[in-house]
Amino acid sequence: MNPFDTFDMGAGYATSRPPVHARVVGQAYGEMGRTEPFRRALDVGCGAGISTRALAGFAASCIGLEPARGMLRWASTVAPGAVFVTGTAEALPLRDRSVDLITAAGSLNYANLDLFFPEAARVLRPDGVLLVYDFSAGRNFGDDAGLDDWFSAFSQRYPPPAHEARALSPEILAGMGSGFGMRSHRQFEIALAVAPGFYLDYVLTETNVAAATRRGVPHAEIRSWCAETLAPVWKGREREVLFRGYYACMTPAG
C-alpha cells in the first residue's frame, strides 16, 4: 500500500504543509539568473498540489504528476491553474522534448532513478532544467530546543518506516552517473512563523504517522497524544520553526 494514498494523508497535504516550496523555487530560480518564466513545467510527485502551486510565476503552464491517485482529490483546488495526471516518475506520460523545467520535491527518494533520469532527459527540451529539492521536518524552534526534544519523543513513539526512501543530496546526485550535470546547488534554512494548531495538523502528515496507522494505531489516538504533548512546548503561541534542506539544479549532459 502506498503510504501517501490515504484520505487523511491527502487532506493533510492539501491543507497543512508548510509554505516552503515557493521559497525554495524562488531561490533556485534567482540563482539560475532567469528573467522570464519557463514555458512549461512538470512537477513529479506533486502530492496534493502544494509543490505545483509553488511554480506559479516561475512557469507559464504547469503539470502535476502523482502516483497516489488519492492525493489528487484536492489538487485542482490547491493549484487551480495547473493540470494534474496520475503517473510515475519512471514512465513520464509526456512527449519528447515537451517541457522546460522538471521539479521533484522529495519525490525522487521513492523513485527508481535508473528509469527516471532517462525519462527526464527524454521529455526535457535541450536547454531544460531538472530541479530536485527536499527539506526535513520542521523540528527546531529558532530560539530553544523544546521542539527538537518533542520530535525525538514523537519519532521514538511512532518510528519512521524503514527502507521506504533512499537518501539523496547534491553530492549523491552528482555522483550517480545520471546523464545530468550539476548546474548549481545549495543547502538552505528557511524560518517560518507557525501557529500551534497548524503544526499539529502538519506533523500528522509525516510518514511515521502513516506507518503507525498501517500498523493499526488509530489516527485519533496519534492526534490525541500529539496534541497533549505539544501543548506545553508551544504554550499557545506562534513560534518560528526552521526547515532545512537542499536544492540541486541539473541539466542534461551533452
C-alpha positions as CSV (number, residue, x, y, z in Angstrom):
1,M,0.0,0.0,0.0
2,N,1.3,3.5,-0.9
3,P,1.7,5.3,2.4
4,F,0.6,8.5,0.8
5,D,-2.6,7.1,-0.8
6,T,-5.0,7.6,2.1
7,F,-7.7,10.2,2.7
8,D,-6.1,11.6,5.9
9,M,-2.7,12.0,4.2
10,G,-4.2,13.6,1.1
11,A,-6.2,16.0,3.2
12,G,-3.2,16.9,5.3
13,Y,-1.0,17.6,2.3
14,A,-3.7,19.8,0.8
15,T,-4.2,22.0,3.9
16,S,-1.4,21.5,6.4
17,R,2.0,21.5,4.8
18,P,4.3,24.5,5.4
19,P,4.8,27.0,2.5
20,V,8.4,26.2,2.0
21,H,8.2,25.1,-1.7
22,A,7.8,28.6,-3.2
23,R,10.7,29.9,-1.2
24,V,13.0,27.2,-2.5
25,V,11.9,27.5,-6.1
26,G,12.4,31.3,-5.9
27,Q,15.9,30.8,-4.5
28,A,16.8,28.4,-7.3
29,Y,15.2,30.5,-10.0
30,G,17.2,33.5,-8.9
31,E,20.4,31.6,-8.9
32,M,19.7,30.5,-12.5
33,G,19.7,34.1,-13.5
34,R,16.4,33.8,-15.3
35,T,14.3,36.9,-16.2
36,E,11.4,35.1,-17.8
37,P,9.2,32.2,-16.6
38,F,9.8,28.8,-18.0
39,R,7.2,27.9,-20.7
40,R,6.1,24.6,-19.3
41,A,6.9,22.8,-16.1
42,L,6.4,19.3,-14.9
43,D,6.2,18.6,-11.1
44,V,7.0,15.0,-10.4
45,G,5.4,13.5,-7.3
46,C,3.2,16.6,-6.8
47,G,1.2,15.2,-3.9
48,A,-1.9,17.3,-3.3
49,G,-0.6,20.1,-5.4
50,I,1.3,22.3,-2.9
51,S,4.6,22.0,-4.8
52,T,2.9,22.6,-8.1
53,R,1.2,25.7,-6.8
54,A,4.7,27.0,-5.9
55,L,5.6,27.1,-9.6
56,A,3.1,30.0,-10.2
57,G,5.0,32.9,-11.6
58,F,8.0,30.7,-12.4
59,A,6.3,28.7,-15.3
60,A,3.6,29.8,-17.7
61,S,1.9,26.4,-17.5
62,C,2.3,23.5,-15.1
63,I,1.6,19.8,-15.0
64,G,1.4,17.9,-11.7
65,L,2.2,14.2,-11.8
66,E,1.4,11.9,-8.9
67,P,1.3,8.1,-8.5
68,A,-1.1,8.2,-5.5
69,R,-4.5,8.8,-7.0
70,G,-6.0,9.7,-3.7
71,M,-3.7,12.7,-3.3
72,L,-5.1,14.3,-6.5
73,R,-8.5,14.6,-4.9
74,W,-7.6,18.1,-3.7
75,A,-5.1,19.1,-6.4
76,S,-7.3,21.2,-8.7
77,T,-8.4,23.2,-5.7
78,V,-4.9,23.7,-4.3
79,A,-3.4,24.7,-7.7
80,P,-6.4,25.6,-9.9
81,G,-4.2,26.8,-12.8
82,A,-2.4,23.5,-13.3
83,V,-3.2,20.3,-15.0
84,F,-2.9,17.1,-13.0
85,V,-2.4,13.5,-14.1
86,T,-1.8,10.1,-12.4
87,G,1.5,8.6,-13.3
88,T,5.0,7.6,-12.2
89,A,8.5,9.1,-12.4
90,E,9.7,6.0,-14.2
91,A,7.3,6.4,-17.2
92,L,6.5,10.1,-17.7
93,P,3.3,10.4,-19.8
94,L,4.7,13.3,-21.9
95,R,6.0,13.7,-25.4
96,D,9.7,14.0,-26.1
97,R,11.2,17.5,-25.5
98,S,7.9,18.9,-24.3
99,V,8.9,20.6,-21.0
100,D,11.4,23.2,-20.0
101,L,11.5,22.5,-16.2
102,I,11.0,19.4,-14.1
103,T,10.7,19.8,-10.4
104,A,10.8,17.0,-7.8
105,A,10.2,17.9,-4.2
106,G,11.2,14.9,-2.1
107,S,9.7,12.5,-4.6
108,L,12.8,11.0,-6.1
109,N,13.7,9.4,-2.8
110,Y,10.9,6.9,-3.7
111,A,11.6,6.5,-7.4
112,N,13.7,4.1,-9.5
113,L,16.3,6.6,-10.6
114,D,17.8,4.3,-13.2
115,L,14.5,4.6,-15.0
116,F,13.6,8.2,-14.1
117,F,16.7,10.0,-15.4
118,P,16.4,8.7,-19.0
119,E,12.7,9.7,-18.9
120,A,13.6,13.2,-17.6
121,A,16.2,13.6,-20.4
122,R,13.7,12.5,-22.9
123,V,10.9,15.0,-22.0
124,L,13.2,18.0,-21.3
125,R,14.0,20.4,-24.1
126,P,17.7,20.8,-24.8
127,D,18.0,23.9,-22.6
128,G,15.7,22.4,-19.9
129,V,16.4,22.2,-16.1
130,L,15.8,19.5,-13.5
131,L,15.3,21.0,-10.1
132,V,15.5,18.4,-7.3
133,Y,14.9,19.6,-3.7
134,D,13.8,18.4,-0.3
135,F,13.6,19.6,3.2
136,S,13.5,17.9,6.6
137,A,10.6,18.0,9.0
138,G,10.3,21.3,10.9
139,R,11.6,20.1,14.3
140,N,13.5,23.1,15.6
141,F,12.5,26.4,17.0
142,G,14.8,29.3,16.3
143,D,15.3,30.0,20.0
144,D,15.2,26.8,22.1
145,A,15.5,23.1,21.9
146,G,11.9,22.3,23.1
147,L,10.5,21.2,19.7
148,D,13.5,19.1,18.9
149,D,13.2,17.2,22.2
150,W,9.5,16.7,21.4
151,F,10.1,15.5,17.9
152,S,12.6,12.9,19.1
153,A,10.0,11.5,21.5
154,F,7.4,11.6,18.7
155,S,9.7,9.6,16.4
156,Q,10.5,7.1,19.1
157,R,6.9,6.5,19.8
158,Y,5.9,6.4,16.1
159,P,9.1,5.3,14.3
160,P,9.6,6.3,10.7
161,P,9.2,3.5,8.2
162,A,12.4,1.6,7.4
163,H,13.8,1.4,3.9
164,E,10.9,3.2,2.1
165,A,13.0,6.2,1.0
166,R,16.6,6.5,-0.3
167,A,18.9,9.2,0.9
168,L,19.6,12.0,-1.6
169,S,21.7,15.1,-1.6
170,P,23.5,17.2,-4.2
171,E,26.6,15.2,-3.6
172,I,24.8,11.9,-4.1
173,L,23.0,13.2,-7.2
174,A,26.3,14.5,-8.7
175,G,27.9,11.1,-8.3
176,M,25.2,8.9,-9.8
177,G,26.2,8.9,-13.4
178,S,22.7,10.0,-14.3
179,G,23.4,11.7,-17.6
180,F,22.8,15.1,-15.9
181,G,25.3,17.6,-14.9
182,M,25.1,19.7,-11.7
183,R,24.5,23.3,-12.6
184,S,24.2,24.7,-9.1
185,H,23.2,23.5,-5.6
186,R,22.7,24.9,-2.2
187,Q,21.8,24.0,1.4
188,F,19.2,26.2,2.9
189,E,17.5,27.1,6.2
190,I,14.1,28.7,6.0
191,A,12.4,30.1,9.1
192,L,8.6,30.3,9.1
193,A,6.2,31.6,11.8
194,V,3.9,28.7,12.6
195,A,0.8,28.5,14.8
196,P,0.5,25.6,17.2
197,G,-2.7,24.2,15.6
198,F,-1.2,24.3,12.2
199,Y,1.9,22.4,13.5
200,L,-0.2,19.7,15.0
201,D,-2.0,19.2,11.7
202,Y,1.3,19.3,9.9
203,V,3.1,16.6,11.9
204,L,0.2,14.3,11.4
205,T,1.2,14.3,7.7
206,E,4.6,12.8,8.4
207,T,5.4,9.4,7.1
208,N,5.9,7.9,10.5
209,V,2.2,8.7,11.3
210,A,1.2,6.9,8.0
211,A,3.3,3.9,9.1
212,A,1.7,3.8,12.5
213,T,-1.8,3.8,11.1
214,R,-0.8,1.0,8.7
215,R,0.2,-1.0,11.8
216,G,-3.3,-0.4,13.2
217,V,-2.7,2.5,15.5
218,P,-5.9,4.7,15.3
219,H,-5.3,8.1,13.8
220,A,-7.4,9.7,16.6
221,E,-5.1,8.2,19.2
222,I,-2.0,9.6,17.5
223,R,-3.6,13.0,17.2
224,S,-4.6,13.0,20.9
225,W,-1.1,12.1,22.0
226,C,0.5,14.8,19.8
227,A,-2.0,17.5,20.9
228,E,-1.4,16.7,24.6
229,T,2.3,16.6,24.5
230,L,2.8,19.6,22.1
231,A,0.7,22.0,24.2
232,P,3.4,22.6,26.9
233,V,6.0,23.0,24.1
234,W,4.1,25.7,22.2
235,K,2.5,27.4,25.2
236,G,-0.4,28.5,23.0
237,R,1.5,31.0,20.8
238,E,3.0,31.2,17.3
239,R,6.7,30.2,17.1
240,E,9.4,30.4,14.5
241,V,10.2,26.9,13.1
242,L,13.3,26.1,11.0
243,F,13.1,24.0,7.8
244,R,16.4,22.8,6.5
245,G,17.1,21.2,3.1
246,Y,18.8,21.4,-0.2
247,Y,18.2,22.0,-3.9
248,A,20.1,20.9,-6.9
249,C,19.7,22.4,-10.4
250,M,20.7,19.8,-13.0
251,T,20.9,19.9,-16.8
252,P,21.2,17.1,-19.4
253,A,24.8,16.4,-20.1
254,G,26.0,17.0,-23.7
